[in-house]
Amino acid sequence: MDHPDRIALSRRGFLGMAAGGMALAGTGAPARAQKIPTSARIVILGAGAAGTTMARRLVERLDGATITIVDARKRHLYQPGFTLIAAGLKPANYAVSSTAEWLPKGVEWIEEAAAEIDPEANRIVTAGGKTVAYDFLILATGLKLDWDAVEGFDMNLVGTNGIGAVYAGPEQAAATWGAMNRFTDEGGKAVFFRPATEMKCAGAPLKYTFLTDDYARRKGSRGRVEVHYHAHAGALFSVPIVNEKVRMLFDDRGVKTQYNHVIKAIDPGKKILTFATPEGDIETDYDFTNVIPPMVAPDVLRNSPLPWQGGPWINEGWAEVNQETMRHVRYPNVFAVGDCAGVPKGKTAASVKWQVPVAEDHLIADIEDRLSPATYNGYTSCPMITRVGRAMLIEFDYKNNLVESFPGVIAPLEELWISWLMKEVALKATYNAMLRGKA
Ligand SMILES: Cc1cc2nc3c(=O)[nH]c(=O)nc-3n(C[C@H](O)[C@H](O)[C@H](O)COP(=O)(O)OP(=O)(O)OC[C@H]3O[C@@H](n4cnc5c(N)ncnc54)[C@H](O)[C@@H]3O)c2cc1C
């Protein structure tokens, strides 16, 4: 592929810079100090991006702590890779490694799910009935994809009947590519949407819409393809300036947009999607779709006393934490990081990079009996793919300010090859460095 705007950068320089992409913005914790002696018992629920990063960093900073991580999942999934798999650019195993390989020495892994959290008694109970007491608890359980909330959806059908499900996992992302590849050969009507709940990587549904349009153009079938995007609310993206840019690009590319359409049901036999709208339910036919279900906190968190007790997330179950410190508002020895945290932005791996050091420093400050100055400013980043070989590196904070990690090099609202490389090449290296506590 010819890239006229290629910027001359050595691979090493580029990767170093990309690591900065998840590292330059935000308000960080103070520099590392010597190991701190402690006998604290720290339990981490979840060994995904946030839990593994936290475990690694705590092992490196504490001496004598008992650190236990609880997670039944044997596979570590690099989820940002799912979009690339679903675009036929990477194989399914690109996103798969093992949980064990990332966990540092000095951490005990209980290979079970946590079933119960009792923050009054400072203990958790595993699915197998094991009770583990803690002095500090880190919630890092990610979120639950609520497939049952899309009536008629059947995971076994992904890859058939024009059904894609990029979020479901690497195998389903690969099956989605099969369906998208066939669709863009044959033509028809593609209908895309996102759920009305909070969600991880809110840019991903838009990216897949752009990619489907792009494949149809490359194959010369765009004239036989209709592309529709049904937004759950009155905008395509929560940051107004980004919303406007995406709206203009969708207009340019002939993507037809509908607003205030919330997915309710799919009929795979008849190929019909049902959306709730302010005017009542509407049905629309499709030949290809990417089902993205509502997202909620995992049951173990939802069924505990730890979620928000009121406000917009009352039904979603996210942990009630202070948005600057990631510390639980009612249980100060509990922190939440990653997707399960009840903060207004930040359900991305890029946010994990900035949340974990803040929570870590507050926890260690408690051990040292000092106050931590570390704060998280809501930094999140979304390499918004707009076609194969081009993306916009969109980074923003709680206030919807665009935060540029590379001012003068990467303009956030321009479709650039270098921003594409951030997603396609550098993000995984940066993510892996984060898991090792190096980014
Ligand atoms: C399609 C897609 C594209 C994305 N693209 C990007 C991107 O471009 N850039 C970006 O920064 N981010 C992206 N993300 C988001 C990113 O992957 C997540 O935000 C990140 O993985 C969150 O980390 P986490 O640790 O909170 O959750 P996860 O990494 O999901 O880990 C959660 C862990 O908790 C475990 N768990 C669940 N329940 C329990 C329980 N009861 N007990 C114990 N353990 C439990 C799970 O087994 C899992 O191992 C994307 C995600 C998807 C799905």
Ligand as a Chemical Component Dictionary entry (heavy atoms), coordinates in Angstrom:
data_LIG
# 
_chem_comp.id                   LIG 
_chem_comp.type                 NON-POLYMER 
_chem_comp.pdbx_formal_charge   0 
_chem_comp.three_letter_code    LIG 
# 
loop_
_chem_comp_atom.comp_id 
_chem_comp_atom.atom_id 
_chem_comp_atom.alt_atom_id 
_chem_comp_atom.type_symbol 
_chem_comp_atom.charge 
_chem_comp_atom.model_Cartn_x 
_chem_comp_atom.model_Cartn_y 
_chem_comp_atom.model_Cartn_z 
_chem_comp_atom.pdbx_ordinal 
LIG C1  C1  C 0 -13.552 -4.674  20.234 1  
LIG C2  C2  C 0 -12.741 -3.934  21.253 2  
LIG C3  C3  C 0 -11.856 -2.951  20.842 3  
LIG C4  C4  C 0 -11.110 -2.223  21.760 4  
LIG N1  N1  N 0 -10.228 -1.294  21.310 5  
LIG C5  C5  C 0 -9.464  -0.601  22.177 6  
LIG C6  C6  C 0 -8.491  0.338   21.724 7  
LIG O1  O1  O 0 -8.319  0.554   20.528 8  
LIG N2  N2  N 0 -7.752  0.994   22.646 9  
LIG C7  C7  C 0 -7.908  0.774   23.993 10 
LIG O2  O2  O 0 -7.197  1.391   24.780 11 
LIG N3  N3  N 0 -8.840  -0.106  24.468 12 
LIG C8  C8  C 0 -9.607  -0.801  23.599 13 
LIG N4  N4  N 0 -10.518 -1.721  24.063 14 
LIG C9  C9  C 0 -10.868 -1.763  25.511 15 
LIG C10 C10 C 0 -9.879  -2.534  26.402 16 
LIG O3  O3  O 0 -9.615  -3.805  25.885 17 
LIG C11 C11 C 0 -10.476 -2.650  27.799 18 
LIG O4  O4  O 0 -10.864 -1.378  28.244 19 
LIG C12 C12 C 0 -9.469  -3.226  28.796 20 
LIG O5  O5  O 0 -9.203  -4.554  28.457 21 
LIG C13 C13 C 0 -10.017 -3.127  30.216 22 
LIG O6  O6  O 0 -9.214  -3.832  31.103 23 
LIG P1  P1  P 0 -9.865  -4.530  32.394 24 
LIG O7  O7  O 0 -8.749  -5.166  33.137 25 
LIG O8  O8  O 0 -10.751 -3.583  33.094 26 
LIG O9  O9  O 0 -10.813 -5.663  31.788 27 
LIG P2  P2  P 0 -10.378 -7.002  31.050 28 
LIG O10 O10 O 0 -9.093  -6.814  30.355 29 
LIG O11 O11 O 0 -11.579 -7.413  30.275 30 
LIG O12 O12 O 0 -10.137 -8.042  32.246 31 
LIG C14 C14 C 0 -11.129 -8.340  33.199 32 
LIG C15 C15 C 0 -10.752 -9.653  33.881 33 
LIG O13 O13 O 0 -11.621 -9.842  35.003 34 
LIG C16 C16 C 0 -11.982 -11.214 35.052 35 
LIG N5  N5  N 0 -13.227 -11.380 35.821 36 
LIG C17 C17 C 0 -14.505 -11.153 35.426 37 
LIG N6  N6  N 0 -15.354 -11.498 36.405 38 
LIG C18 C18 C 0 -14.593 -11.954 37.429 39 
LIG C19 C19 C 0 -14.890 -12.479 38.714 40 
LIG N7  N7  N 0 -16.147 -12.633 39.158 41 
LIG N8  N8  N 0 -13.867 -12.865 39.511 42 
LIG C20 C20 C 0 -12.576 -12.735 39.096 43 
LIG N9  N9  N 0 -12.225 -12.255 37.883 44 
LIG C21 C21 C 0 -13.238 -11.874 37.067 45 
LIG C22 C22 C 0 -12.103 -11.624 33.592 46 
LIG O14 O14 O 0 -11.999 -13.046 33.455 47 
LIG C23 C23 C 0 -10.931 -10.877 32.966 48 
LIG O15 O15 O 0 -9.755  -11.654 32.939 49 
LIG C24 C24 C 0 -11.249 -2.494  23.155 50 
LIG C25 C25 C 0 -12.118 -3.515  23.581 51 
LIG C26 C26 C 0 -12.845 -4.237  22.641 52 
LIG C27 C27 C 0 -13.755 -5.345  23.116 53 
# 
loop_
_chem_comp_bond.comp_id 
_chem_comp_bond.atom_id_1 
_chem_comp_bond.atom_id_2 
_chem_comp_bond.value_order 
_chem_comp_bond.pdbx_ordinal 
LIG C1  C2  SING 1  
LIG C2  C3  SING 2  
LIG C2  C26 DOUB 3  
LIG C3  C4  DOUB 4  
LIG C4  N1  SING 5  
LIG C4  C24 SING 6  
LIG N1  C5  DOUB 7  
LIG C5  C6  SING 8  
LIG C5  C8  SING 9  
LIG C6  O1  DOUB 10 
LIG C6  N2  SING 11 
LIG N2  C7  SING 12 
LIG C7  O2  DOUB 13 
LIG C7  N3  SING 14 
LIG N3  C8  DOUB 15 
LIG C8  N4  SING 16 
LIG N4  C9  SING 17 
LIG N4  C24 SING 18 
LIG C9  C10 SING 19 
LIG C10 O3  SING 20 
LIG C10 C11 SING 21 
LIG C11 O4  SING 22 
LIG C11 C12 SING 23 
LIG C12 O5  SING 24 
LIG C12 C13 SING 25 
LIG C13 O6  SING 26 
LIG O6  P1  SING 27 
LIG P1  O7  DOUB 28 
LIG P1  O8  SING 29 
LIG P1  O9  SING 30 
LIG O9  P2  SING 31 
LIG P2  O10 DOUB 32 
LIG P2  O11 SING 33 
LIG P2  O12 SING 34 
LIG O12 C14 SING 35 
LIG C14 C15 SING 36 
LIG C15 O13 SING 37 
LIG C15 C23 SING 38 
LIG O13 C16 SING 39 
LIG C16 N5  SING 40 
LIG C16 C22 SING 41 
LIG N5  C17 SING 42 
LIG N5  C21 SING 43 
LIG C17 N6  DOUB 44 
LIG N6  C18 SING 45 
LIG C18 C19 SING 46 
LIG C18 C21 DOUB 47 
LIG C19 N7  SING 48 
LIG C19 N8  DOUB 49 
LIG N8  C20 SING 50 
LIG C20 N9  DOUB 51 
LIG N9  C21 SING 52 
LIG C22 O14 SING 53 
LIG C22 C23 SING 54 
LIG C23 O15 SING 55 
LIG C24 C25 DOUB 56 
LIG C25 C26 SING 57 
LIG C26 C27 SING 58 
# 
